Amino acid sequence: MAELLSGNAAIARGAYEAGAVLAAGYPGTPSTEILENAVKYKDDIYLEWAPNEKVALEVGAAAAMGGTRSIVTMKHVGLNVAADPLMTLAYIGVEGGLVICVADDPGMHSSQNEQDTRNYAKFARLPIFEPSSSQEAKDFIPMAMEVSEKHKTPVILRSTTRVSHSRSLVELGERKEHKSKGFQKDVQRFVTVPAFSRQMRLKVEKRTPELKAKTESSPANRIEMGDKSLGIIACGITYQYVKEAWPEASVLKLGFSQPWPDDMIKKFAGDVEKLLVVEELDPLLEEHIKALGIKCHGRDVVSGIGELSISSLRESRAKLEGRPVEKYAYENMADKLPGRPPVLCAGCPHRGVFYALTKHDVVVAGDIGCYSLGAFKPLERLDIILCMGGGVSMAHGLDKAGEKKKVVGIVGDSTFFHSGITGLLDIAYNKGKSTIIVVDNRTTAMTGHQDHPGTGRTLMGEPTVEASIEDIGRACGIKRIRTLNPYDQEATQKALDEEINADEASLVISKATCILHDRSGVKPAFEIDSELCKNCRMCLKLGCPAIEASEGEKPAISSILCTGCGLCRQVCKFGAISGGENE
């Protein structure tokens, strides 16, 4: 039976067919839908959103040490968070299969940096699979499970945005149950004190050539001979681009790509006249091939920045062949379209907080989430973004460094549970004076409204404990804690004025549900009376997409976009805005 599946849905199906019993992760585009799709198999697989990727990997690792097949999911920057257990887990190994599904984001469609997960595979000496289609995304999970169990190692499956979100037909199979013996006590096997870790280190080096031999014969790697004047080595999604940009070329397709299959590479290179390596992001394979003494083209013709495409590889082909680049008509169409930058949604509760902050001359350290958009015009009330949870810790760093202005840190509710708590504890413990604002919209909004420890609901749809941000703040030692409604602009401005000017740390929780997550908060639309409007354009400073204004004309409110939040009426000094449920 065939079904049209995205790469993420196919990975979930692969975990089901491979007999996985546990799946844990933290939502992050482009990996989020793996576990969301796996929920349909919850009768066979236990699933959870962990507070962060480190916890997710520790949960999955323990299950695998106990002999259970498991998967762990995250995006590329999430692997940074999980790197601590990852590096030691490479030493300990596993008993049951463990596949760490990491989705890279070449081109940074929804990420703060562009990094190549293959570096972690090389760093930790772990095998890595790279699917090029939804079918391979499904098929590689059982393959990776078998490699994991046979060689007692965690395995990384590296997807990318294009693989994760593209759809293609997938031939489905049946689930194969895997029996677990349960955890078998073995202190020298599982306890990483130095005396035991030294022996584990030797085992890592011993298994590497065994894994290399496996890549040489793996069905995930194959040679497709064509025109021998050019041979191309491609990994993952780049294989699909290569087949369109160079349909006549000979291709070495690597799906089980690390450790590198040197014998296969040498044979292929010897059978072609010219060799080209096409890989997304870092030139890991190119550098390895050159280290083998084999001449090849790579970064001299193929970009290492951003997402590759058929168009970009046509340019690479022209460069390789020494001829001008031919542009297709459709490739210039995007340049003629008007810009459409992302904005906070109409009725977004975060807008009230950022607008209130425009009244204060402060430095604002921000974080990863929808509220990152507070950095842009017209609000421009977010000054720094580094990483998950960084908004809290960086606010403290600026404060302790003697920043002359008052410092505010902003973090979302899911991000607070992910990695903001330790920063808040640091502020309390080290007597900081920052004001930390948690914009709690009751969901993990940026990645598609996933639950987290503060929502009172699990990934599997079960009611559970609802962690209190206020209680956690008190437990950390913060004395000044207050919760506000960001739609009440007068109260919000008063609260922020008091907390920012306090001579001690404070925690402010801006609590209002994401308007896209809970549409029950939508109210009748407001209108602007053109007779009363003085065209002062104060309402435009909210940055609400429902308020429209052509140059020289008075603003108007779109009845289609307006959610009736009422912020615009609160900022209008002339009473020109009316409507909503209060009229």
Beta strands, then each sheet from edge to edge (+ up, - down):
strand 1: 2-6
strand 2: 22-25
strand 3: 46-49
strand 4: 70-75
strand 5: 98-104
strand 6: 128-129
strand 7: 155-160
strand 8: 167-171
strand 9: 221-224
strand 10: 227-235
strand 11: 249-254
strand 12: 256-258
strand 13: 275-278
strand 14: 362-365
strand 15: 406-412
strand 16: 435-440
strand 17: 480-484
strand 18: 506-511
strand 19: 526-528
strand 20: 547-548
strand 21: 556-557
strand 22: 577-579
sheet 1: 1+ 8-
sheet 2: 3+ 2+ 4+ 5+ 7+ 6+ 12-
sheet 3: 9+ 11- 10- 13-
sheet 4: 14+ 15+ 16+ 18+ 17+
sheet 5: 19+ 22-
sheet 6: 20+ 21-
end
